[in-house]
Amino acid sequence: MEKSSGCIVCGKELTYLEIPKRAKCVYCSDVQDTSTLCVNGHFVCDRCHRLPAEDVIEKYCTTTTILDPIAIAQTLMKNPTVNMHGPEHHFLVPAALIAAYYNVKGNLDTKVQKIGQARQRAEMIKGGFCGFLGDCGAAVGTGIFLSLITGATPLSREEWKLSNLITAKSLEKIAMHGGPRCCKRNSFLAIRSAADFTRENLGIVMPITTPITCQFSALNKECLTKDCPFYLD
């Protein structure tokens, strides 16, 4: 969410402390002395303030302990480096899912490795895939997620099947809500579909307890408004 001032996590007013205090960065979890906090207590270190979108996504997803992939995605979407639309969502989707998946399982070393691999794979998905190739990058991101957690390759059997099927399920959900493209709507739909698929086929529950209410419609001139399931009037 674009903000000219205020907290880059929630947009609220910043407060400046006379005496510095220890605070943990929302994105990298580094604990530092700071004289600047938002009224909700959020702190973002100078290093994370300067990172490009893909670095912010990777840093946050490797350090967060949140189990809800929608909550992870929403925090990242509010960062001003993440545009309203853009190919960074092709990485955001699998990164949020991988983070939540391994947070549920408790395998944090594997999480870091898989998120790095997801970033490399997501870089192959160019902007405009949804319109020019008929395959939204958010849906492809769910296939990246499933292929990485199952170890799928082009020669796999069941893993190959599941990786293609999760992409198909996510893409159908996205397609049935119609165009034009909205990277926020499509990412929410893909993540929710992937969480359902993972529960049904792998027995791993990534609990989605965060209400999906879009805070970005004012930034999207093609917003479907009331035709979008996440539109907040």
Stockholm file with secondary structure:
# STOCKHOLM 1.0

chainA/1-233         MEKSSGCIVCGKELTYLEIPKRAKCVYCSDVQDTSTLCVNGHFVCDRCHRLPAEDVIEKYCTTTTILDPIAIAQTLMKNPTVNMHGPEHHFLVPAALIAAYYNVKGNLDTKVQKIGQARQRAEMIKGGFCGFLGDCGAAVGTGIFLSLITGATPLSREEWKLSNLITAKSLEKIAMHGGPRCCKRNSFLAIRSAADFTRENLGIVMPITTPITCQFSALNKECLTKDCPFYLD
#=GR chainA/1-233 SS CCCSSSCTTTCCCEEEEEEEEEEECTTTCCEEEEEEEETTCCCCCHHHHTCCHHHHHHHHHHHCCCCCHHHHHHHHHTSTTSCSSSTHHHHHHHHHHHHHHHHHHTCHHHHHHHHHHHHHHHTTSCTTHHHHTSCCHHHHHHHHHHHHHHTCCTTCSHHHHHHHHHHHHHHHHHHHTCSSCCHHHHHHHHHHHHHHHHHHHHCCCCCCCSCCCCSCGGGCTTCCGGGSTTCCC
#=GC SS_cons         CCCSSSCTTTCCCEEEEEEEEEEECTTTCCEEEEEEEETTCCCCCHHHHTCCHHHHHHHHHHHCCCCCHHHHHHHHHTSTTSCSSSTHHHHHHHHHHHHHHHHHHTCHHHHHHHHHHHHHHHTTSCTTHHHHTSCCHHHHHHHHHHHHHHTCCTTCSHHHHHHHHHHHHHHHHHHHTCSSCCHHHHHHHHHHHHHHHHHHHHCCCCCCCSCCCCSCGGGCTTCCGGGSTTCCC
//
